[in-house]
Amino acid sequence: MIDMYKKAGKIVSKVRENAVNHVQEDMKIVELVEFIEGGIVELGGIPAFPCNISINEITAHYTSPINDEKTVKSGDLVKIDLGAHVDGYIADTAISVIVGDGVSEELMEKHQNMIDASREGLESAISAIKAGVEVGKVGEAVENAINNRGFNSVSNLTGHSMDRWILHSGLSMPNIKENNPHKLEEGDVLAIEPFATDGIGRVTDTNEVHIFRFLRDRPMRLIHAKRALNIIKKDYKNLPFTLRWMKDSFSEHHLNTAMRMLISSRAVYPYHVLKEKSNAVVAQSEHTVIVESDGCRVITE
């Protein structure tokens, strides 16, 4: 099991590094997403969820839909969140980068300080983690580090525990101080992901949805919905997926119709794209760790 986690961690670490070197202004987001997801496969893994490319105030859950024409612009703060699994054992990581050579010195400094704040929040959390530590203390470490940089921690986004084939397995890892006495246990696998912003530090749903997850079996009368549900269960199990991955199996019209039925019947859960509530820019850093008796092992460095 540990070897599988370590392999997944090495894959996403390498792909993350390649992605930072690959992203550039005027690039289509879908090109970056497919470069990352393809890189995971080339190294022997499988994407654990659709690669998230969230730009500026868009904080999480944006992946390219079918026929995405959006591009990365000079001056954008781009959050690259990717995950891979090896036989269901997941590694999840994220990094933030500033795109473009012609960015003003003032904007560059502001964005870089925000990125540094999220990274220091991550480092503080990792330093605090060991078996027996209360979850709330980890959130306090994140918040203090980000506040010390003059930024706010996004309070209603959290890290999460992971299990085999399960990206969010029940335990939330807060990014703020909270009264949570649950104690970490040796062997817990955690994705720690602080978000820093100069806004109010809250996210809200947008109307966009490009990522989904299987919830439960439901009887489907429409043949396209029944077939889509069978593919989702077989290919993605409980892991998030995107319609872009299914475009070769259906026409876009049939796929969209099927998904509307699957969502309305609660067979599938939709992840809305999230943005910072005051439309402020957000930075993100993330590592996957395995809790040990006297600390934790970072598998995505």
C-alpha positions as CSV (number, residue, x, y, z in Angstrom):
1,M,0.0,0.0,0.0
2,I,2.7,2.5,1.0
3,D,4.6,1.7,-2.2
4,M,1.5,2.5,-4.3
5,Y,1.1,5.8,-2.5
6,K,4.8,6.6,-3.1
7,K,4.5,5.8,-6.8
8,A,1.4,8.0,-7.2
9,G,3.3,10.7,-5.3
10,K,6.3,10.6,-7.6
11,I,4.1,10.7,-10.7
12,V,2.2,13.9,-9.6
13,S,5.4,15.5,-8.4
14,K,7.1,15.1,-11.8
15,V,4.0,16.1,-13.7
16,R,3.5,19.2,-11.5
17,E,7.1,20.2,-12.2
18,N,6.6,19.7,-16.0
19,A,3.3,21.7,-15.9
20,V,5.0,24.7,-14.3
21,N,7.5,24.7,-17.1
22,H,4.8,24.2,-19.7
23,V,2.2,26.8,-18.9
24,Q,2.5,30.1,-20.8
25,E,0.3,33.1,-21.7
26,D,-2.3,32.7,-24.5
27,M,-2.2,28.9,-24.0
28,K,-5.7,27.3,-24.1
29,I,-6.6,25.9,-20.7
30,V,-7.6,22.6,-22.3
31,E,-4.1,22.2,-23.7
32,L,-2.6,22.5,-20.2
33,V,-5.2,20.2,-18.7
34,E,-4.6,17.5,-21.4
35,F,-0.8,17.9,-21.1
36,I,-1.1,17.2,-17.3
37,E,-3.6,14.3,-17.5
38,G,-1.6,12.7,-20.4
39,G,1.6,13.1,-18.4
40,I,0.1,11.2,-15.5
41,V,-0.8,8.3,-17.9
42,E,2.6,8.3,-19.5
43,L,4.3,7.8,-16.1
44,G,2.1,4.8,-15.2
45,G,-0.7,6.4,-13.3
46,I,-4.4,7.3,-13.9
47,P,-5.8,10.7,-13.2
48,A,-7.6,10.6,-9.8
49,F,-9.8,13.5,-10.8
50,P,-9.9,16.0,-13.7
51,C,-7.0,18.4,-13.5
52,N,-8.2,21.7,-12.0
53,I,-6.9,24.9,-13.6
54,S,-8.4,27.7,-11.5
55,I,-7.3,31.2,-12.4
56,N,-7.3,34.4,-10.2
57,E,-10.6,34.6,-8.2
58,I,-11.7,31.2,-9.5
59,T,-10.6,29.1,-6.6
60,A,-11.4,25.4,-7.3
61,H,-13.2,22.9,-9.5
62,Y,-12.5,24.4,-12.9
63,T,-11.5,21.9,-15.6
64,S,-11.9,22.4,-19.3
65,P,-15.4,21.4,-20.6
66,I,-15.7,20.0,-24.1
67,N,-14.6,22.6,-26.7
68,D,-13.2,24.9,-24.1
69,E,-11.8,28.1,-25.7
70,K,-10.6,29.8,-22.5
71,T,-6.9,30.8,-22.4
72,V,-4.4,31.7,-19.8
73,K,-3.5,35.5,-19.8
74,S,-0.4,37.4,-18.9
75,G,-0.6,38.3,-15.2
76,D,-2.9,35.5,-14.3
77,L,-2.3,33.6,-11.0
78,V,-2.9,30.0,-12.1
79,K,-3.6,27.3,-9.6
80,I,-2.7,23.8,-10.9
81,D,-4.4,21.0,-8.9
82,L,-3.7,17.5,-10.0
83,G,-4.0,14.0,-8.7
84,A,-3.1,10.5,-9.8
85,H,-3.9,7.0,-8.5
86,V,-2.1,3.7,-8.8
87,D,-4.6,0.9,-8.3
88,G,-6.8,3.3,-6.4
89,Y,-4.2,4.7,-4.1
90,I,-4.3,8.5,-4.5
91,A,-1.8,11.3,-4.4
92,D,-3.1,14.9,-4.7
93,T,-1.0,18.0,-5.1
94,A,-1.3,21.7,-6.2
95,I,0.9,24.6,-7.0
96,S,0.3,28.3,-8.0
97,V,2.2,30.1,-10.7
98,I,2.2,33.6,-12.2
99,V,2.0,33.6,-15.9
100,G,3.7,36.0,-18.4
101,D,6.9,38.0,-18.7
102,G,5.4,41.4,-19.0
103,V,3.7,41.5,-15.6
104,S,4.1,44.7,-13.6
105,E,6.5,44.6,-10.7
106,E,3.7,45.6,-8.3
107,L,1.4,42.8,-9.5
108,M,4.2,40.3,-9.5
109,E,5.1,41.1,-5.9
110,K,1.5,40.9,-4.7
111,H,0.9,37.6,-6.4
112,Q,4.2,36.1,-5.3
113,N,3.6,37.1,-1.6
114,M,0.2,35.4,-1.8
115,I,1.7,32.3,-3.2
116,D,4.4,32.4,-0.5
117,A,1.6,32.7,2.1
118,S,-0.2,29.6,0.9
119,R,3.1,27.7,0.8
120,E,4.0,28.7,4.3
121,G,0.6,27.7,5.5
122,L,1.2,24.3,4.0
123,E,4.7,24.0,5.5
124,S,3.3,25.0,9.0
125,A,0.5,22.4,8.7
126,I,3.0,19.7,7.8
127,S,5.2,20.7,10.7
128,A,2.2,20.3,13.1
129,I,1.0,16.9,11.8
130,K,1.7,13.8,13.8
131,A,-0.3,11.0,15.4
132,G,-2.4,12.4,18.3
133,V,-2.5,16.0,17.1
134,E,-6.0,17.6,17.0
135,V,-7.3,18.5,13.6
136,G,-8.2,22.0,14.8
137,K,-4.5,22.6,15.7
138,V,-3.5,21.9,12.2
139,G,-6.0,24.5,10.9
140,E,-4.7,27.0,13.4
141,A,-1.1,26.5,12.1
142,V,-2.3,27.2,8.6
143,E,-4.2,30.3,9.5
144,N,-1.5,31.8,11.6
145,A,1.1,31.4,8.9
146,I,-1.1,33.0,6.2
147,N,-2.2,35.8,8.5
148,N,1.4,36.6,9.4
149,R,2.0,37.3,5.7
150,G,-0.9,39.7,5.7
151,F,-3.4,37.5,3.9
152,N,-6.6,35.6,4.8
153,S,-7.0,31.9,4.8
154,V,-10.0,30.7,2.8
155,S,-12.2,29.5,5.7
156,N,-14.8,27.4,3.9
157,L,-12.4,25.3,1.9
158,T,-10.5,22.4,3.5
159,G,-8.1,19.6,2.9
160,H,-9.3,16.1,3.2
161,S,-8.5,12.5,4.2
162,M,-8.2,10.0,1.4
163,D,-8.7,6.2,1.2
164,R,-8.4,3.7,-1.6
165,W,-10.6,4.8,-4.5
166,I,-12.0,7.6,-2.3
167,L,-10.7,11.2,-2.8
168,H,-12.7,12.7,0.1
169,S,-13.0,9.9,2.7
170,G,-14.7,11.8,5.5
171,L,-12.1,13.8,7.5
172,S,-11.8,17.5,6.7
173,M,-8.6,19.4,7.4
174,P,-9.4,23.0,8.1
175,N,-7.5,26.0,7.0
176,I,-8.5,28.1,10.0
177,K,-8.5,27.6,13.7
178,E,-11.5,25.7,14.8
179,N,-12.7,23.6,17.8
180,N,-12.1,20.2,16.3
181,P,-10.8,17.7,18.9
182,H,-10.5,14.8,16.5
183,K,-7.0,13.4,16.7
184,L,-5.0,12.2,13.8
185,E,-4.0,8.6,13.7
186,E,-0.9,6.9,12.3
187,G,-1.5,5.8,8.8
188,D,-4.0,8.6,7.9
189,V,-3.6,9.8,4.4
190,L,-4.3,13.6,4.1
191,A,-4.3,16.1,1.4
192,I,-3.4,19.4,3.0
193,E,-4.3,22.4,0.8
194,P,-4.2,26.0,2.2
195,F,-5.7,28.8,0.1
196,A,-4.5,32.4,0.7
197,T,-6.2,35.6,-0.5
198,D,-6.4,39.3,0.1
199,G,-10.2,39.1,-0.1
200,I,-12.7,38.1,2.6
201,G,-11.6,34.5,2.5
202,R,-14.8,32.8,1.6
203,V,-15.8,30.9,-1.6
204,T,-19.2,30.6,-3.3
205,D,-20.6,28.5,-6.0
206,T,-20.8,29.7,-9.6
207,N,-23.3,28.3,-12.2
208,E,-20.5,26.4,-14.0
209,V,-20.2,22.6,-13.4
210,H,-17.6,20.6,-15.2
211,I,-16.7,17.9,-12.6
212,F,-19.0,15.1,-11.4
213,R,-18.9,12.0,-9.2
214,F,-21.0,8.8,-9.0
215,L,-23.3,8.6,-6.0
216,R,-25.6,5.7,-6.4
217,D,-27.4,3.4,-8.9
218,R,-30.7,4.7,-10.1
219,P,-33.1,3.2,-12.7
220,M,-32.8,5.1,-16.0
221,R,-35.4,5.0,-18.8
222,L,-33.3,7.0,-21.3
223,I,-30.9,4.6,-22.9
224,H,-28.1,7.3,-23.1
225,A,-28.4,7.9,-19.4
226,K,-28.4,4.2,-18.5
227,R,-25.3,3.7,-20.7
228,A,-23.5,6.8,-19.3
229,L,-24.2,5.6,-15.7
230,N,-22.7,2.2,-16.5
231,I,-19.6,3.7,-18.0
232,I,-19.2,6.0,-15.0
233,K,-19.5,3.2,-12.5
234,K,-17.0,1.0,-14.4
235,D,-14.4,3.5,-15.4
236,Y,-14.4,6.0,-12.6
237,K,-15.9,4.2,-9.6
238,N,-16.2,6.8,-6.8
239,L,-13.6,9.2,-8.2
240,P,-14.5,12.5,-9.9
241,F,-14.7,12.7,-13.7
242,T,-15.5,15.2,-16.4
243,L,-17.6,14.9,-19.6
244,R,-14.5,15.7,-21.6
245,W,-13.3,12.2,-20.8
246,M,-16.5,10.7,-22.2
247,K,-16.8,12.7,-25.5
248,D,-15.7,9.8,-27.7
249,S,-18.6,7.6,-26.4
250,F,-21.5,10.0,-26.9
251,S,-22.5,13.0,-29.0
252,E,-22.4,16.2,-26.9
253,H,-26.2,16.5,-27.0
254,H,-26.8,13.0,-25.8
255,L,-24.1,13.3,-23.1
256,N,-25.6,16.6,-21.8
257,T,-29.1,15.2,-21.8
258,A,-27.9,12.1,-19.9
259,M,-26.1,14.1,-17.3
260,R,-29.1,16.3,-16.6
261,M,-31.1,13.1,-15.8
262,L,-28.3,11.6,-13.7
263,I,-27.9,14.8,-11.6
264,S,-31.7,15.3,-11.2
265,S,-32.1,11.7,-10.0
266,R,-29.1,12.1,-7.7
267,A,-27.2,9.3,-9.3
268,V,-24.3,11.8,-9.9
269,Y,-23.1,14.7,-7.8
270,P,-22.1,17.9,-9.6
271,Y,-19.1,20.0,-8.3
272,H,-19.8,23.6,-9.0
273,V,-16.8,25.8,-9.9
274,L,-16.0,27.9,-6.9
275,K,-14.9,31.5,-6.8
276,E,-13.7,33.9,-4.0
277,K,-16.8,35.7,-2.7
278,S,-15.3,39.2,-3.0
279,N,-13.8,38.4,-6.4
280,A,-10.3,38.5,-5.0
281,V,-7.3,36.5,-6.3
282,V,-6.5,33.3,-4.5
283,A,-3.3,31.2,-4.3
284,Q,-3.2,27.5,-3.4
285,S,-0.5,25.0,-2.3
286,E,-1.0,21.3,-1.6
287,H,0.8,18.1,-0.6
288,T,-0.4,14.6,0.3
289,V,1.0,13.3,3.6
290,I,0.9,10.0,5.5
291,V,0.6,10.5,9.3
292,E,3.4,8.9,11.3
293,S,3.9,8.6,15.1
294,D,6.4,11.5,15.3
295,G,5.5,13.5,12.2
296,C,4.3,12.8,8.6
297,R,5.7,11.6,5.3
298,V,5.2,13.9,2.4
299,I,4.7,11.8,-0.7
300,T,4.3,14.6,-3.3
301,E,7.5,16.6,-2.8
